[in-house]
């Protein structure tokens, strides 16, 4: 299992970003990931994109425009 992975959603429309993010979350095998959203519409909608059954905690990054996601030990898709 990889400790950290990063996904940068800059340059995507909201719909494209959601599609890329869903694919990434379902395929990633890591303890945590960092998702860079920027400070626009994607950031405002991001929390609604997540499935609580597979995610332990979501923390906004200190500089805004991104989130760190921690998964449960046995991540479910």
ABEGO torsion letter per residue (X at the ends): XBABBBBBABGBBAAAAAAAAAAAAAABBBABBBBBAEABAAAAAAAAABBAAABABBBBBAAEGBBBBBBBABBBX
